[in-house]
Amino acid sequence: MKTVGIVMLFGLCTMIGMQLGAKKTARLFTVRTLRKELQLFSERITSGRGTLMEIASEKDGLLSEMLGRYLDALGKGDTEPEAAGKAAGKLKAESTEHAGMLMFFTGLSTGSRMDLIGRANALSPTLGRAENEAEAEAKQARVLRVSGMLIGAGVAILLI
């Protein structure tokens, strides 16, 4: 019975380390996804293949989902900053990517095609900085996963 408890405690510590690590790497995945989708968005706008409504209706990625929320909020009568806040709502508050997406979405609906391209080009370096920050957090995630296992092993040894 004591052995089962020790094994369960080790598993719990390991699982906590894995969950904390997963939270840290989720931001990196989100930022990389946004960068890829922003590139596709920019190419579509540059080539004239689609309007904001058409891109938002595809719902095939995070950026189009955010664009859909932005346009829906504007359709319901929200102001530009409110709609931008709703669009960027799923991102980590007060992060670099959140601030960049707020700037990108504020006034997006009133911009010309060239303005949309300029906004996308301005957002790209911001997402690059956010990716660098997220990569640093992802390195911490590896440490958290290993630490969870080591703490679990240490507690198990002490209880034996």
C-alpha positions, -999 to +999 in steps of 0.1 A: +000+000+000+029+023+009+045+016-025+013+025-044+011+058-025+047+066-034+041+058-070+010+079-071+029+108-055+057+105-080+031+105-108+014+135-094+046+155-093+055+145-128+020+154-141+022+188-124+055+195-141+041+184-175+011+206-171+031+237-162+054+229-191+025+226-215+012+260-205+045+276-213+048+259-247+012+268-257+021+304-261+049+295-286+025+274-306+000+303-307+025+329-318+040+307-345+005+300-358-004+337-359+028+345-378+021+319-404-016+330-408-005+366-409+017+358-439-011+341-457-034+370-448-009+394-462-005+374-494-043+372-499-048+409-494-018+418-517-031+396-545-067+409-541-081+374-534-107+381-508-122+406-485-121+408-447-155+391-446-144+363-468-112+356-449-131+357-416-158+333-429-132+306-437-126+299-399-096+277-408-072+294-384-067+315-353-063+348-372-095+342-393-114+333-361-101+365-344-111+385-375-146+370-374-150+380-337-138+415-346-162+419-375-191+404-354-184+429-326-184+458-351-217+445-366-233+446-331-223+482-327-191+480-306-165+507-311-132+499-328-112+495-296-139+473-280-140+451-311-102+448-312-103+438-275-128+411-282-108+398-312-076+396-292-093+383-261-080+347-263-044+358-262-025+362-230-034+396-216-006+422-215+017+401-238+035+413-268+013+395-292-018+408-275-007+444-278+003+438-314-030+423-323-049+452-306-029+477-327-036+455-358-073+453-353-080+489-342-092+507-373-088+476-395-123+478-410-119+513-422-085+508-439-078+505-476-061+474-491-027+492-489-034+500-453-041+464-445-008+454-461+010+480-440-007+468-408+003+432-416+039+443-422+039+463-390+026+434-370+051+409-383+081+423-362+059+424-331+050+388-336+087+380-341+095+396-307+067+377-291+080+344-306+115+351-291+098+357-257+078+325-261+109+305-270+125+316-238+094+305-219+095+272-238+130+266-225+117+271-190+090+246-198+117+218-203+131+227-169+096+225-153+090+191-167+123+177-156+119+194-122+085+178-117+100+143-123+130+150-101+109+164-072+086+134-075+117+110-074+132+129-045+100+127-024+096+090-033+131+083-021+125+102+011+094+082+018+110+048+012 
